[in-house]
């Protein structure tokens, strides 16, 4: 990339290290790239009406642009009849053959310090106030420009709203992600507690069988051991059931919250798609 520098900038850069100069040029290039991307994104470069409207400049007064003036006349549907649009072509042909005083569009001519000629033009409305042309065409152009400005403003507002909604959607997505993680943790905790409850229940059932057998054999030691196991199992079961109850309640709340958030997110996503469609159209 070639970058023209003023003398002052060149002297300042000479005091920097090679690495600092490379960083400077890279930053400048990034700035120009960003500006160019912004202009490409926001300027109406593909607007056919704006492309055609440039023929109203005096330098485009030529037969070859007769199709362009017809396209301009068609821009606002219903403004001109088919016959009037055909007349517009004829009027443009006549206009292109007319002798136009250059003082109508050239305000001043002068030379720069190299001797090259510089032409300063009058405003375009100054020129067309001098030229006799179908007034309906001028009204058409003015009306089309007004419609274009209103449409541009509407799309700008929609784009700003879309950007805001995208940021909000990202935040909502993070919240939904946190909710899903919390739900997964609760499900895992519920599963773990259920397994522990099953283990405790199994211990109680096994100890109960041992107790019945010990009672028949009148084995006091086995009776004591079985009783301790049953008591411990019951205590553990009660504790686990209380924890399971709390986890289940929390799980129900988080699932309701998840459904609500996902529903809101879906509605916002649909609205965002609608706004994006408006901007593209």
PAMI-358361 format. One record per residue (C-alpha): residue number from 1; residue in three letters; x, y, z. Coordinates in Angstrom, 1 decimal, always signed. Example, Ala and Ser with C-alpha at 12.3 -4.5 7.8 and 13.67 -1.06 7.14 Angstrom:
REM residues 2
<rec 1, "ALA", <+12.3, -4.5, +7.8>>;
<rec 2, "SER", <+13.7, -1.1, +7.1>>;
END
This chain:
REM residues 281
<rec 1, "UNK", <+0.0, +0.0, +0.0>>;
<rec 2, "UNK", <+1.3, +3.4, -0.9>>;
<rec 3, "UNK", <+0.6, +6.2, +1.6>>;
<rec 4, "UNK", <+1.4, +9.9, +0.8>>;
<rec 5, "UNK", <+2.7, +11.7, +3.9>>;
<rec 6, "UNK", <+3.3, +15.4, +4.6>>;
<rec 7, "UNK", <+6.7, +16.6, +5.4>>;
<rec 8, "UNK", <+5.9, +17.0, +9.1>>;
<rec 9, "UNK", <+4.6, +13.5, +9.4>>;
<rec 10, "UNK", <+7.6, +12.1, +7.5>>;
<rec 11, "UNK", <+10.0, +13.8, +10.0>>;
<rec 12, "UNK", <+8.0, +12.4, +13.0>>;
<rec 13, "UNK", <+8.0, +8.9, +11.6>>;
<rec 14, "UNK", <+11.8, +9.0, +11.1>>;
<rec 15, "UNK", <+12.2, +9.3, +14.9>>;
<rec 16, "UNK", <+10.3, +6.0, +15.4>>;
<rec 17, "UNK", <+11.7, +2.5, +15.4>>;
<rec 18, "UNK", <+11.1, +0.1, +12.5>>;
<rec 19, "UNK", <+8.5, -1.8, +14.6>>;
<rec 20, "UNK", <+6.7, +1.4, +15.6>>;
<rec 21, "UNK", <+6.6, +2.6, +11.9>>;
<rec 22, "UNK", <+5.1, -0.8, +10.9>>;
<rec 23, "UNK", <+2.5, -0.5, +13.6>>;
<rec 24, "UNK", <+1.6, +3.0, +12.5>>;
<rec 25, "UNK", <+1.2, +2.0, +8.8>>;
<rec 26, "UNK", <-0.9, -1.0, +9.8>>;
<rec 27, "UNK", <-3.2, +1.1, +12.0>>;
<rec 28, "UNK", <-3.6, +3.7, +9.2>>;
<rec 29, "UNK", <-4.4, +0.9, +6.7>>;
<rec 30, "UNK", <-7.0, -0.5, +9.1>>;
<rec 31, "UNK", <-8.6, +2.9, +9.5>>;
<rec 32, "UNK", <-8.9, +3.3, +5.7>>;
<rec 33, "UNK", <-10.3, -0.2, +5.3>>;
<rec 34, "UNK", <-12.9, +0.5, +8.0>>;
<rec 35, "UNK", <-13.9, +3.8, +6.4>>;
<rec 36, "UNK", <-14.2, +2.1, +3.0>>;
<rec 37, "UNK", <-16.3, -0.8, +4.4>>;
<rec 38, "UNK", <-18.6, +1.7, +6.1>>;
<rec 39, "UNK", <-19.0, +3.7, +2.9>>;
<rec 40, "UNK", <-19.7, +0.5, +0.9>>;
<rec 41, "UNK", <-22.3, -0.6, +3.5>>;
<rec 42, "UNK", <-24.1, +2.7, +3.9>>;
<rec 43, "UNK", <-23.9, +4.6, +0.6>>;
<rec 44, "UNK", <-26.6, +3.8, -1.9>>;
<rec 45, "UNK", <-24.1, +2.6, -4.5>>;
<rec 46, "UNK", <-26.6, +0.3, -6.2>>;
<rec 47, "UNK", <-29.5, +2.7, -6.3>>;
<rec 48, "UNK", <-30.5, +2.9, -10.0>>;
<rec 49, "UNK", <-32.5, +6.1, -9.6>>;
<rec 50, "UNK", <-29.5, +8.0, -8.2>>;
<rec 51, "UNK", <-27.4, +6.5, -11.0>>;
<rec 52, "UNK", <-29.9, +7.8, -13.6>>;
<rec 53, "UNK", <-30.5, +11.2, -11.9>>;
<rec 54, "UNK", <-26.9, +12.3, -12.6>>;
<rec 55, "UNK", <-27.8, +12.9, -16.2>>;
<rec 56, "UNK", <-29.4, +16.2, -15.1>>;
<rec 57, "UNK", <-25.9, +17.6, -14.9>>;
<rec 58, "UNK", <-25.2, +19.7, -17.9>>;
<rec 59, "UNK", <-22.3, +17.5, -19.0>>;
<rec 60, "UNK", <-24.7, +14.6, -19.6>>;
<rec 61, "UNK", <-26.8, +16.6, -22.1>>;
<rec 62, "UNK", <-26.6, +14.0, -24.9>>;
<rec 63, "UNK", <-28.8, +11.8, -27.1>>;
<rec 64, "UNK", <-27.3, +8.7, -25.6>>;
<rec 65, "UNK", <-29.0, +9.4, -22.2>>;
<rec 66, "UNK", <-32.6, +9.5, -23.6>>;
<rec 67, "UNK", <-33.3, +6.1, -22.0>>;
<rec 68, "UNK", <-32.1, +7.3, -18.7>>;
<rec 69, "UNK", <-34.6, +10.2, -18.6>>;
<rec 70, "UNK", <-37.4, +7.8, -19.5>>;
<rec 71, "UNK", <-36.4, +5.6, -16.5>>;
<rec 72, "UNK", <-36.5, +8.7, -14.3>>;
<rec 73, "UNK", <-40.0, +9.6, -15.6>>;
<rec 74, "UNK", <-41.1, +6.0, -14.7>>;
<rec 75, "UNK", <-39.7, +6.2, -11.2>>;
<rec 76, "UNK", <-43.0, +7.5, -9.6>>;
<rec 77, "UNK", <-45.8, +5.2, -10.9>>;
<rec 78, "UNK", <-49.0, +7.0, -12.0>>;
<rec 79, "UNK", <-47.4, +10.4, -12.2>>;
<rec 80, "UNK", <-47.1, +10.4, -16.0>>;
<rec 81, "UNK", <-49.1, +8.6, -18.6>>;
<rec 82, "UNK", <-47.5, +6.4, -21.2>>;
<rec 83, "UNK", <-47.9, +9.1, -23.8>>;
<rec 84, "UNK", <-46.3, +11.7, -21.5>>;
<rec 85, "UNK", <-43.3, +9.4, -20.9>>;
<rec 86, "UNK", <-42.9, +9.1, -24.7>>;
<rec 87, "UNK", <-42.9, +12.9, -24.9>>;
<rec 88, "UNK", <-40.3, +13.0, -22.3>>;
<rec 89, "UNK", <-37.9, +11.1, -24.6>>;
<rec 90, "UNK", <-38.6, +13.6, -27.4>>;
<rec 91, "UNK", <-38.2, +16.6, -25.1>>;
<rec 92, "UNK", <-34.8, +15.2, -24.0>>;
<rec 93, "UNK", <-33.7, +14.7, -27.6>>;
<rec 94, "UNK", <-34.7, +18.3, -28.3>>;
<rec 95, "UNK", <-32.9, +19.5, -25.2>>;
<rec 96, "UNK", <-29.7, +17.6, -26.2>>;
<rec 97, "UNK", <-29.7, +19.5, -29.5>>;
<rec 98, "UNK", <-30.2, +23.0, -28.0>>;
<rec 99, "UNK", <-27.4, +25.5, -27.7>>;
<rec 100, "UNK", <-27.0, +26.1, -24.0>>;
<rec 101, "UNK", <-25.1, +29.2, -22.7>>;
<rec 102, "UNK", <-22.3, +27.8, -20.5>>;
<rec 103, "UNK", <-22.8, +30.7, -18.1>>;
<rec 104, "UNK", <-26.0, +28.9, -17.1>>;
<rec 105, "UNK", <-24.0, +26.1, -15.5>>;
<rec 106, "UNK", <-20.4, +27.4, -15.2>>;
<rec 107, "UNK", <-19.9, +29.8, -12.4>>;
<rec 108, "UNK", <-16.2, +30.4, -12.7>>;
<rec 109, "UNK", <-13.1, +29.2, -14.4>>;
<rec 110, "UNK", <-9.6, +29.6, -12.9>>;
<rec 111, "UNK", <-6.2, +27.9, -12.9>>;
<rec 112, "UNK", <-4.4, +26.2, -10.1>>;
<rec 113, "UNK", <-0.8, +26.7, -9.2>>;
<rec 114, "UNK", <+0.3, +24.3, -11.9>>;
<rec 115, "UNK", <-1.7, +26.1, -14.6>>;
<rec 116, "UNK", <-4.4, +23.4, -14.9>>;
<rec 117, "UNK", <-7.9, +24.7, -15.4>>;
<rec 118, "UNK", <-10.4, +24.5, -12.6>>;
<rec 119, "UNK", <-14.2, +24.7, -13.4>>;
<rec 120, "UNK", <-16.6, +25.8, -10.7>>;
<rec 121, "UNK", <-20.2, +24.9, -11.5>>;
<rec 122, "UNK", <-23.5, +26.6, -10.5>>;
<rec 123, "UNK", <-25.9, +24.6, -8.3>>;
<rec 124, "UNK", <-28.0, +22.2, -10.4>>;
<rec 125, "UNK", <-31.2, +24.0, -9.5>>;
<rec 126, "UNK", <-29.7, +27.3, -10.8>>;
<rec 127, "UNK", <-29.1, +25.6, -14.2>>;
<rec 128, "UNK", <-32.5, +24.0, -14.5>>;
<rec 129, "UNK", <-34.2, +27.3, -13.6>>;
<rec 130, "UNK", <-32.7, +28.5, -16.9>>;
<rec 131, "UNK", <-33.6, +25.5, -19.0>>;
<rec 132, "UNK", <-37.1, +25.0, -20.3>>;
<rec 133, "UNK", <-38.2, +21.4, -19.7>>;
<rec 134, "UNK", <-41.4, +19.5, -18.8>>;
<rec 135, "UNK", <-42.3, +20.7, -15.3>>;
<rec 136, "UNK", <-43.8, +17.3, -14.6>>;
<rec 137, "UNK", <-40.3, +15.7, -14.9>>;
<rec 138, "UNK", <-39.0, +18.2, -12.3>>;
<rec 139, "UNK", <-41.9, +17.3, -10.0>>;
<rec 140, "UNK", <-41.2, +13.7, -10.6>>;
<rec 141, "UNK", <-37.6, +14.0, -9.6>>;
<rec 142, "UNK", <-38.4, +16.1, -6.5>>;
<rec 143, "UNK", <-41.2, +13.6, -5.5>>;
<rec 144, "UNK", <-38.9, +10.6, -6.0>>;
<rec 145, "UNK", <-36.1, +12.2, -4.0>>;
<rec 146, "UNK", <-38.5, +12.9, -1.1>>;
<rec 147, "UNK", <-39.7, +9.3, -1.2>>;
<rec 148, "UNK", <-36.1, +8.1, -1.4>>;
<rec 149, "UNK", <-35.2, +10.2, +1.7>>;
<rec 150, "UNK", <-38.1, +8.9, +3.7>>;
<rec 151, "UNK", <-37.3, +5.3, +2.7>>;
<rec 152, "UNK", <-33.7, +5.9, +3.7>>;
<rec 153, "UNK", <-34.7, +7.3, +7.0>>;
<rec 154, "UNK", <-37.0, +4.4, +7.7>>;
<rec 155, "UNK", <-34.3, +1.9, +6.8>>;
<rec 156, "UNK", <-31.8, +3.7, +9.0>>;
<rec 157, "UNK", <-34.2, +3.6, +12.0>>;
<rec 158, "UNK", <-34.9, -0.1, +11.3>>;
<rec 159, "UNK", <-31.2, -0.8, +11.1>>;
<rec 160, "UNK", <-30.5, +0.9, +14.4>>;
<rec 161, "UNK", <-33.4, -1.0, +16.0>>;
<rec 162, "UNK", <-32.0, -4.2, +14.5>>;
<rec 163, "UNK", <-28.6, -3.5, +16.0>>;
<rec 164, "UNK", <-30.1, -2.9, +19.4>>;
<rec 165, "UNK", <-32.2, -6.0, +19.2>>;
<rec 166, "UNK", <-29.2, -8.1, +18.2>>;
<rec 167, "UNK", <-27.3, -6.9, +21.3>>;
<rec 168, "UNK", <-30.3, -7.7, +23.4>>;
<rec 169, "UNK", <-30.6, -11.1, +21.8>>;
<rec 170, "UNK", <-27.0, -11.9, +22.6>>;
<rec 171, "UNK", <-27.6, -11.0, +26.2>>;
<rec 172, "UNK", <-30.8, -13.2, +26.2>>;
<rec 173, "UNK", <-28.8, -16.0, +24.6>>;
<rec 174, "UNK", <-26.2, -15.8, +27.4>>;
<rec 175, "UNK", <-29.0, -15.9, +30.0>>;
<rec 176, "UNK", <-30.6, -18.9, +28.3>>;
<rec 177, "UNK", <-27.2, -20.6, +28.3>>;
<rec 178, "UNK", <-26.9, -20.0, +32.0>>;
<rec 179, "UNK", <-30.4, -21.4, +32.6>>;
<rec 180, "UNK", <-29.6, -24.5, +30.6>>;
<rec 181, "UNK", <-26.4, -25.0, +32.6>>;
<rec 182, "UNK", <-28.2, -24.6, +35.8>>;
<rec 183, "UNK", <-30.9, -27.0, +34.7>>;
<rec 184, "UNK", <-28.3, -29.6, +33.7>>;
<rec 185, "UNK", <-26.6, -29.3, +37.1>>;
<rec 186, "UNK", <-30.0, -29.8, +38.9>>;
<rec 187, "UNK", <-30.8, -32.8, +36.7>>;
<rec 188, "UNK", <-27.4, -34.3, +37.5>>;
<rec 189, "UNK", <-27.9, -33.6, +41.2>>;
<rec 190, "UNK", <-31.4, -35.1, +41.1>>;
<rec 191, "UNK", <-30.0, -38.2, +39.4>>;
<rec 192, "UNK", <-27.2, -38.6, +42.0>>;
<rec 193, "UNK", <-29.7, -38.2, +44.9>>;
<rec 194, "UNK", <-32.0, -40.8, +43.4>>;
<rec 195, "UNK", <-29.2, -43.2, +43.1>>;
<rec 196, "UNK", <-28.2, -42.6, +46.7>>;
<rec 197, "UNK", <-31.9, -43.1, +47.8>>;
<rec 198, "UNK", <-32.0, -46.4, +45.9>>;
<rec 199, "UNK", <-28.8, -47.5, +47.7>>;
<rec 200, "UNK", <-30.3, -46.5, +51.1>>;
<rec 201, "UNK", <-33.5, -48.3, +50.3>>;
<rec 202, "UNK", <-31.6, -51.4, +49.3>>;
<rec 203, "UNK", <-29.6, -51.3, +52.6>>;
<rec 204, "UNK", <-32.8, -51.0, +54.6>>;
<rec 205, "UNK", <-34.4, -53.9, +52.7>>;
<rec 206, "UNK", <-31.4, -56.1, +53.2>>;
<rec 207, "UNK", <-31.0, -55.1, +56.9>>;
<rec 208, "UNK", <-34.8, -55.9, +57.4>>;
<rec 209, "UNK", <-34.3, -59.4, +56.0>>;
<rec 210, "UNK", <-31.3, -59.9, +58.3>>;
<rec 211, "UNK", <-33.3, -58.6, +61.3>>;
<rec 212, "UNK", <-36.1, -61.0, +60.6>>;
<rec 213, "UNK", <-33.7, -63.9, +60.4>>;
<rec 214, "UNK", <-31.8, -62.8, +63.5>>;
<rec 215, "UNK", <-35.1, -62.6, +65.5>>;
<rec 216, "UNK", <-35.9, -66.2, +64.5>>;
<rec 217, "UNK", <-32.4, -67.3, +65.6>>;
<rec 218, "UNK", <-32.5, -65.0, +68.6>>;
<rec 219, "UNK", <-29.1, -63.6, +67.6>>;
<rec 220, "UNK", <-28.8, -60.5, +69.7>>;
<rec 221, "UNK", <-25.6, -59.3, +68.0>>;
<rec 222, "UNK", <-27.1, -59.6, +64.5>>;
<rec 223, "UNK", <-30.3, -58.0, +65.8>>;
<rec 224, "UNK", <-28.3, -54.9, +67.0>>;
<rec 225, "UNK", <-26.3, -54.7, +63.7>>;
<rec 226, "UNK", <-29.5, -55.0, +61.6>>;
<rec 227, "UNK", <-31.3, -52.4, +63.7>>;
<rec 228, "UNK", <-28.4, -49.9, +63.4>>;
<rec 229, "UNK", <-28.4, -50.4, +59.6>>;
<rec 230, "UNK", <-32.1, -49.9, +59.4>>;
<rec 231, "UNK", <-32.0, -46.8, +61.6>>;
<rec 232, "UNK", <-29.1, -45.4, +59.6>>;
<rec 233, "UNK", <-30.8, -46.2, +56.3>>;
<rec 234, "UNK", <-34.0, -44.5, +57.4>>;
<rec 235, "UNK", <-32.2, -41.4, +58.5>>;
<rec 236, "UNK", <-30.3, -41.2, +55.3>>;
<rec 237, "UNK", <-33.5, -41.8, +53.2>>;
<rec 238, "UNK", <-35.3, -39.0, +55.1>>;
<rec 239, "UNK", <-32.3, -36.6, +54.5>>;
<rec 240, "UNK", <-32.1, -37.6, +50.7>>;
<rec 241, "UNK", <-35.9, -37.2, +50.3>>;
<rec 242, "UNK", <-35.8, -33.7, +51.7>>;
<rec 243, "UNK", <-32.9, -32.8, +49.4>>;
<rec 244, "UNK", <-34.8, -34.4, +46.4>>;
<rec 245, "UNK", <-37.9, -32.4, +47.2>>;
<rec 246, "UNK", <-35.9, -29.1, +47.2>>;
<rec 247, "UNK", <-34.0, -30.0, +44.0>>;
<rec 248, "UNK", <-37.3, -31.0, +42.3>>;
<rec 249, "UNK", <-38.9, -27.7, +43.2>>;
<rec 250, "UNK", <-35.9, -25.8, +41.9>>;
<rec 251, "UNK", <-35.9, -27.8, +38.7>>;
<rec 252, "UNK", <-39.6, -27.1, +38.1>>;
<rec 253, "UNK", <-38.9, -23.3, +38.6>>;
<rec 254, "UNK", <-35.9, -23.3, +36.3>>;
<rec 255, "UNK", <-37.7, -25.3, +33.6>>;
<rec 256, "UNK", <-40.6, -22.8, +33.7>>;
<rec 257, "UNK", <-38.1, -20.0, +33.4>>;
<rec 258, "UNK", <-36.3, -21.7, +30.5>>;
<rec 259, "UNK", <-39.6, -22.1, +28.6>>;
<rec 260, "UNK", <-40.5, -18.4, +29.2>>;
<rec 261, "UNK", <-37.1, -17.2, +28.1>>;
<rec 262, "UNK", <-37.0, -19.3, +25.0>>;
<rec 263, "UNK", <-40.5, -18.1, +24.0>>;
<rec 264, "UNK", <-39.4, -14.5, +24.4>>;
<rec 265, "UNK", <-36.3, -15.2, +22.5>>;
<rec 266, "UNK", <-38.3, -16.8, +19.6>>;
<rec 267, "UNK", <-40.6, -13.7, +19.4>>;
<rec 268, "UNK", <-37.6, -11.3, +19.4>>;
<rec 269, "UNK", <-35.9, -13.4, +16.7>>;
<rec 270, "UNK", <-39.0, -13.3, +14.5>>;
<rec 271, "UNK", <-39.2, -9.5, +15.0>>;
<rec 272, "UNK", <-35.5, -9.2, +14.1>>;
<rec 273, "UNK", <-36.0, -11.2, +10.9>>;
<rec 274, "UNK", <-38.9, -8.9, +10.0>>;
<rec 275, "UNK", <-36.7, -5.8, +10.5>>;
<rec 276, "UNK", <-33.9, -7.4, +8.5>>;
<rec 277, "UNK", <-36.3, -8.1, +5.7>>;
<rec 278, "UNK", <-37.5, -4.4, +5.7>>;
<rec 279, "UNK", <-33.8, -3.2, +5.5>>;
<rec 280, "UNK", <-33.0, -5.6, +2.6>>;
<rec 281, "UNK", <-36.1, -4.5, +0.7>>;
END
